[in-house]
Amino acid sequence: QVPLVESGGALVQPGGSLKISCAASRSDFNDYAVGWYRQVAGNQREWVAGMQHDGTPMYASSVKGRFTVSRDKAKNTVYLEMNNLRPEDTAIYSCNGVVNSRNAWGQGTQVTVSS
């Protein structure tokens, strides 16, 4: 069973909004911090946002004020709501967390911001 699965990526116009999801296969995912990362082909993976185990959100300066992390423990799912999207936000977005006591990554979901 795949430990983490992202979904919700899409093509969005500049200034638009999108909400992507990261669903875990086990509920112990809820007991640990989680991170959202993004990567453009040829570049290093970049940390975007995260949430500590106590629910405290954290954001990179490039997305602060535009992105919001949230968590639904009943669904073992973490969300990244992205507003006022810019072309430079275009990337594959992946989540990272602990599932079944192991560090896990999802396969990623493509977000493209273009007119």
mmCIF file of the C-alpha atoms, coordinates in Angstrom:
data_MODEL
# 
_entry.id   MODEL 
# 
loop_
_atom_site.group_PDB 
_atom_site.id 
_atom_site.type_symbol 
_atom_site.label_atom_id 
_atom_site.label_alt_id 
_atom_site.label_comp_id 
_atom_site.label_asym_id 
_atom_site.label_entity_id 
_atom_site.label_seq_id 
_atom_site.pdbx_PDB_ins_code 
_atom_site.Cartn_x 
_atom_site.Cartn_y 
_atom_site.Cartn_z 
_atom_site.occupancy 
_atom_site.B_iso_or_equiv 
_atom_site.pdbx_formal_charge 
_atom_site.auth_seq_id 
_atom_site.auth_comp_id 
_atom_site.auth_asym_id 
_atom_site.auth_atom_id 
_atom_site.pdbx_PDB_model_num 
ATOM 1   C CA . GLN A 1 1   ? 0.000   0.000  0.000   1.00 0.00 ? 1   GLN A CA 1 
ATOM 2   C CA . VAL A 1 2   ? 1.394   3.387  -0.978  1.00 0.00 ? 2   VAL A CA 1 
ATOM 3   C CA . PRO A 1 3   ? 2.044   5.305  2.244   1.00 0.00 ? 3   PRO A CA 1 
ATOM 4   C CA . LEU A 1 4   ? 1.386   8.819  0.914   1.00 0.00 ? 4   LEU A CA 1 
ATOM 5   C CA . VAL A 1 5   ? -0.626  9.920  -2.091  1.00 0.00 ? 5   VAL A CA 1 
ATOM 6   C CA . GLU A 1 6   ? -0.876  13.497 -3.305  1.00 0.00 ? 6   GLU A CA 1 
ATOM 7   C CA . SER A 1 7   ? -3.699  14.730 -5.480  1.00 0.00 ? 7   SER A CA 1 
ATOM 8   C CA . GLY A 1 8   ? -5.307  17.879 -6.755  1.00 0.00 ? 8   GLY A CA 1 
ATOM 9   C CA . GLY A 1 9   ? -2.590  19.294 -8.974  1.00 0.00 ? 9   GLY A CA 1 
ATOM 10  C CA . ALA A 1 10  ? -3.801  21.219 -12.003 1.00 0.00 ? 10  ALA A CA 1 
ATOM 11  C CA . LEU A 1 11  ? -3.197  24.002 -14.503 1.00 0.00 ? 11  LEU A CA 1 
ATOM 12  C CA . VAL A 1 12  ? -4.138  27.329 -12.935 1.00 0.00 ? 12  VAL A CA 1 
ATOM 13  C CA . GLN A 1 13  ? -3.979  30.902 -14.201 1.00 0.00 ? 13  GLN A CA 1 
ATOM 14  C CA . PRO A 1 14  ? -1.757  33.426 -12.421 1.00 0.00 ? 14  PRO A CA 1 
ATOM 15  C CA . GLY A 1 15  ? -3.599  34.843 -9.455  1.00 0.00 ? 15  GLY A CA 1 
ATOM 16  C CA . GLY A 1 16  ? -5.700  31.726 -9.131  1.00 0.00 ? 16  GLY A CA 1 
ATOM 17  C CA . SER A 1 17  ? -6.097  29.273 -6.282  1.00 0.00 ? 17  SER A CA 1 
ATOM 18  C CA . LEU A 1 18  ? -5.672  25.556 -5.808  1.00 0.00 ? 18  LEU A CA 1 
ATOM 19  C CA . LYS A 1 19  ? -5.873  23.108 -2.932  1.00 0.00 ? 19  LYS A CA 1 
ATOM 20  C CA . ILE A 1 20  ? -3.808  19.937 -3.048  1.00 0.00 ? 20  ILE A CA 1 
ATOM 21  C CA . SER A 1 21  ? -4.011  16.950 -0.729  1.00 0.00 ? 21  SER A CA 1 
ATOM 22  C CA . CYS A 1 22  ? -1.698  14.398 0.826   1.00 0.00 ? 22  CYS A CA 1 
ATOM 23  C CA . ALA A 1 23  ? -3.474  11.287 2.085   1.00 0.00 ? 23  ALA A CA 1 
ATOM 24  C CA . ALA A 1 24  ? -1.739  8.731  4.286   1.00 0.00 ? 24  ALA A CA 1 
ATOM 25  C CA . SER A 1 25  ? -2.455  5.024  4.449   1.00 0.00 ? 25  SER A CA 1 
ATOM 26  C CA . ARG A 1 26  ? -2.142  4.854  8.249   1.00 0.00 ? 26  ARG A CA 1 
ATOM 27  C CA . SER A 1 27  ? -3.305  7.057  11.082  1.00 0.00 ? 27  SER A CA 1 
ATOM 28  C CA . ASP A 1 28  ? 0.068   7.276  12.845  1.00 0.00 ? 28  ASP A CA 1 
ATOM 29  C CA . PHE A 1 29  ? 0.760   9.896  10.153  1.00 0.00 ? 29  PHE A CA 1 
ATOM 30  C CA . ASN A 1 30  ? -1.276  12.272 12.317  1.00 0.00 ? 30  ASN A CA 1 
ATOM 31  C CA . ASP A 1 31  ? 1.163   12.013 15.227  1.00 0.00 ? 31  ASP A CA 1 
ATOM 32  C CA . TYR A 1 32  ? 4.132   13.497 13.378  1.00 0.00 ? 32  TYR A CA 1 
ATOM 33  C CA . ALA A 1 33  ? 5.178   16.648 11.614  1.00 0.00 ? 33  ALA A CA 1 
ATOM 34  C CA . VAL A 1 34  ? 4.563   16.849 7.891   1.00 0.00 ? 34  VAL A CA 1 
ATOM 35  C CA . GLY A 1 35  ? 6.213   18.837 5.141   1.00 0.00 ? 35  GLY A CA 1 
ATOM 36  C CA . TRP A 1 36  ? 5.284   20.055 1.690   1.00 0.00 ? 36  TRP A CA 1 
ATOM 37  C CA . TYR A 1 37  ? 8.076   20.360 -0.875  1.00 0.00 ? 37  TYR A CA 1 
ATOM 38  C CA . ARG A 1 38  ? 8.258   21.318 -4.519  1.00 0.00 ? 38  ARG A CA 1 
ATOM 39  C CA . GLN A 1 39  ? 10.698  20.606 -7.297  1.00 0.00 ? 39  GLN A CA 1 
ATOM 40  C CA . VAL A 1 40  ? 11.256  21.904 -10.783 1.00 0.00 ? 40  VAL A CA 1 
ATOM 41  C CA . ALA A 1 41  ? 13.119  19.663 -13.205 1.00 0.00 ? 41  ALA A CA 1 
ATOM 42  C CA . GLY A 1 42  ? 16.849  20.328 -12.921 1.00 0.00 ? 42  GLY A CA 1 
ATOM 43  C CA . ASN A 1 43  ? 16.536  22.117 -9.574  1.00 0.00 ? 43  ASN A CA 1 
ATOM 44  C CA . GLN A 1 44  ? 16.854  20.973 -5.998  1.00 0.00 ? 44  GLN A CA 1 
ATOM 45  C CA . ARG A 1 45  ? 13.793  20.118 -4.002  1.00 0.00 ? 45  ARG A CA 1 
ATOM 46  C CA . GLU A 1 46  ? 12.567  23.148 -2.064  1.00 0.00 ? 46  GLU A CA 1 
ATOM 47  C CA . TRP A 1 47  ? 10.754  23.105 1.261   1.00 0.00 ? 47  TRP A CA 1 
ATOM 48  C CA . VAL A 1 48  ? 7.531   25.070 0.982   1.00 0.00 ? 48  VAL A CA 1 
ATOM 49  C CA . ALA A 1 49  ? 5.506   24.593 4.128   1.00 0.00 ? 49  ALA A CA 1 
ATOM 50  C CA . GLY A 1 50  ? 4.899   22.227 6.988   1.00 0.00 ? 50  GLY A CA 1 
ATOM 51  C CA . MET A 1 51  ? 2.991   21.492 10.112  1.00 0.00 ? 51  MET A CA 1 
ATOM 52  C CA . GLN A 1 52  ? 4.455   20.424 13.428  1.00 0.00 ? 52  GLN A CA 1 
ATOM 53  C CA . HIS A 1 53  ? 2.881   17.525 15.333  1.00 0.00 ? 53  HIS A CA 1 
ATOM 54  C CA . ASP A 1 54  ? 1.107   20.028 17.599  1.00 0.00 ? 54  ASP A CA 1 
ATOM 55  C CA . GLY A 1 55  ? -0.519  21.677 14.582  1.00 0.00 ? 55  GLY A CA 1 
ATOM 56  C CA . THR A 1 56  ? 1.778   24.696 14.320  1.00 0.00 ? 56  THR A CA 1 
ATOM 57  C CA . PRO A 1 57  ? 2.115   25.687 10.660  1.00 0.00 ? 57  PRO A CA 1 
ATOM 58  C CA . MET A 1 58  ? 5.359   26.854 9.099   1.00 0.00 ? 58  MET A CA 1 
ATOM 59  C CA . TYR A 1 59  ? 5.972   28.524 5.756   1.00 0.00 ? 59  TYR A CA 1 
ATOM 60  C CA . ALA A 1 60  ? 8.835   29.446 3.493   1.00 0.00 ? 60  ALA A CA 1 
ATOM 61  C CA . SER A 1 61  ? 9.130   33.181 3.000   1.00 0.00 ? 61  SER A CA 1 
ATOM 62  C CA . SER A 1 62  ? 8.301   32.793 -0.693  1.00 0.00 ? 62  SER A CA 1 
ATOM 63  C CA . VAL A 1 63  ? 4.801   31.473 0.071   1.00 0.00 ? 63  VAL A CA 1 
ATOM 64  C CA . LYS A 1 64  ? 3.957   33.012 3.447   1.00 0.00 ? 64  LYS A CA 1 
ATOM 65  C CA . GLY A 1 65  ? 0.666   34.841 3.290   1.00 0.00 ? 65  GLY A CA 1 
ATOM 66  C CA . ARG A 1 66  ? -0.388  32.972 0.146   1.00 0.00 ? 66  ARG A CA 1 
ATOM 67  C CA . PHE A 1 67  ? -0.266  29.288 1.166   1.00 0.00 ? 67  PHE A CA 1 
ATOM 68  C CA . THR A 1 68  ? -2.030  27.604 4.082   1.00 0.00 ? 68  THR A CA 1 
ATOM 69  C CA . VAL A 1 69  ? -1.377  24.157 5.543   1.00 0.00 ? 69  VAL A CA 1 
ATOM 70  C CA . SER A 1 70  ? -4.203  22.308 7.241   1.00 0.00 ? 70  SER A CA 1 
ATOM 71  C CA . ARG A 1 71  ? -4.817  18.820 8.556   1.00 0.00 ? 71  ARG A CA 1 
ATOM 72  C CA . ASP A 1 72  ? -7.834  16.535 8.808   1.00 0.00 ? 72  ASP A CA 1 
ATOM 73  C CA . LYS A 1 73  ? -6.904  13.792 11.236  1.00 0.00 ? 73  LYS A CA 1 
ATOM 74  C CA . ALA A 1 74  ? -10.137 11.891 10.632  1.00 0.00 ? 74  ALA A CA 1 
ATOM 75  C CA . LYS A 1 75  ? -9.052  11.454 7.013   1.00 0.00 ? 75  LYS A CA 1 
ATOM 76  C CA . ASN A 1 76  ? -5.296  11.068 7.663   1.00 0.00 ? 76  ASN A CA 1 
ATOM 77  C CA . THR A 1 77  ? -4.875  13.916 5.199   1.00 0.00 ? 77  THR A CA 1 
ATOM 78  C CA . VAL A 1 78  ? -2.913  17.132 5.012   1.00 0.00 ? 78  VAL A CA 1 
ATOM 79  C CA . TYR A 1 79  ? -3.813  19.936 2.628   1.00 0.00 ? 79  TYR A CA 1 
ATOM 80  C CA . LEU A 1 80  ? -1.943  22.802 1.031   1.00 0.00 ? 80  LEU A CA 1 
ATOM 81  C CA . GLU A 1 81  ? -4.197  25.630 -0.042  1.00 0.00 ? 81  GLU A CA 1 
ATOM 82  C CA . MET A 1 82  ? -2.450  27.953 -2.483  1.00 0.00 ? 82  MET A CA 1 
ATOM 83  C CA . ASN A 1 83  ? -3.764  31.416 -3.287  1.00 0.00 ? 83  ASN A CA 1 
ATOM 84  C CA . ASN A 1 84  ? -2.534  34.187 -5.551  1.00 0.00 ? 84  ASN A CA 1 
ATOM 85  C CA . LEU A 1 85  ? -0.496  31.668 -7.493  1.00 0.00 ? 85  LEU A CA 1 
ATOM 86  C CA . ARG A 1 86  ? 2.444   32.852 -9.573  1.00 0.00 ? 86  ARG A CA 1 
ATOM 87  C CA . PRO A 1 87  ? 4.199   31.258 -12.547 1.00 0.00 ? 87  PRO A CA 1 
ATOM 88  C CA . GLU A 1 88  ? 7.214   30.633 -10.310 1.00 0.00 ? 88  GLU A CA 1 
ATOM 89  C CA . ASP A 1 89  ? 5.041   28.361 -8.146  1.00 0.00 ? 89  ASP A CA 1 
ATOM 90  C CA . THR A 1 90  ? 4.976   25.878 -11.012 1.00 0.00 ? 90  THR A CA 1 
ATOM 91  C CA . ALA A 1 91  ? 6.482   22.594 -9.813  1.00 0.00 ? 91  ALA A CA 1 
ATOM 92  C CA . ILE A 1 92  ? 5.791   19.061 -8.708  1.00 0.00 ? 92  ILE A CA 1 
ATOM 93  C CA . TYR A 1 93  ? 4.554   19.234 -5.129  1.00 0.00 ? 93  TYR A CA 1 
ATOM 94  C CA . SER A 1 94  ? 5.268   16.350 -2.753  1.00 0.00 ? 94  SER A CA 1 
ATOM 95  C CA . CYS A 1 95  ? 4.520   15.675 0.872   1.00 0.00 ? 95  CYS A CA 1 
ATOM 96  C CA . ASN A 1 96  ? 6.769   14.060 3.435   1.00 0.00 ? 96  ASN A CA 1 
ATOM 97  C CA . GLY A 1 97  ? 5.794   12.465 6.705   1.00 0.00 ? 97  GLY A CA 1 
ATOM 98  C CA . VAL A 1 98  ? 6.007   9.406  8.916   1.00 0.00 ? 98  VAL A CA 1 
ATOM 99  C CA . VAL A 1 99  ? 3.776   6.468  8.040   1.00 0.00 ? 99  VAL A CA 1 
ATOM 100 C CA . ASN A 1 100 ? 3.987   3.109  9.780   1.00 0.00 ? 100 ASN A CA 1 
ATOM 101 C CA . SER A 1 101 ? 6.968   4.462  11.750  1.00 0.00 ? 101 SER A CA 1 
ATOM 102 C CA . ARG A 1 102 ? 8.911   5.103  8.552   1.00 0.00 ? 102 ARG A CA 1 
ATOM 103 C CA . ASN A 1 103 ? 9.789   8.303  6.738   1.00 0.00 ? 103 ASN A CA 1 
ATOM 104 C CA . ALA A 1 104 ? 7.724   8.435  3.562   1.00 0.00 ? 104 ALA A CA 1 
ATOM 105 C CA . TRP A 1 105 ? 7.339   10.538 0.436   1.00 0.00 ? 105 TRP A CA 1 
ATOM 106 C CA . GLY A 1 106 ? 4.445   10.751 -1.955  1.00 0.00 ? 106 GLY A CA 1 
ATOM 107 C CA . GLN A 1 107 ? 4.816   10.529 -5.721  1.00 0.00 ? 107 GLN A CA 1 
ATOM 108 C CA . GLY A 1 108 ? 3.983   14.193 -6.214  1.00 0.00 ? 108 GLY A CA 1 
ATOM 109 C CA . THR A 1 109 ? 1.320   16.180 -8.002  1.00 0.00 ? 109 THR A CA 1 
ATOM 110 C CA . GLN A 1 110 ? 1.968   18.687 -10.792 1.00 0.00 ? 110 GLN A CA 1 
ATOM 111 C CA . VAL A 1 111 ? 0.954   22.297 -10.287 1.00 0.00 ? 111 VAL A CA 1 
ATOM 112 C CA . THR A 1 112 ? 1.287   24.536 -13.325 1.00 0.00 ? 112 THR A CA 1 
ATOM 113 C CA . VAL A 1 113 ? 0.621   28.264 -13.157 1.00 0.00 ? 113 VAL A CA 1 
ATOM 114 C CA . SER A 1 114 ? 0.280   29.737 -16.619 1.00 0.00 ? 114 SER A CA 1 
ATOM 115 C CA . SER A 1 115 ? -2.028  31.858 -18.695 1.00 0.00 ? 115 SER A CA 1 
# 
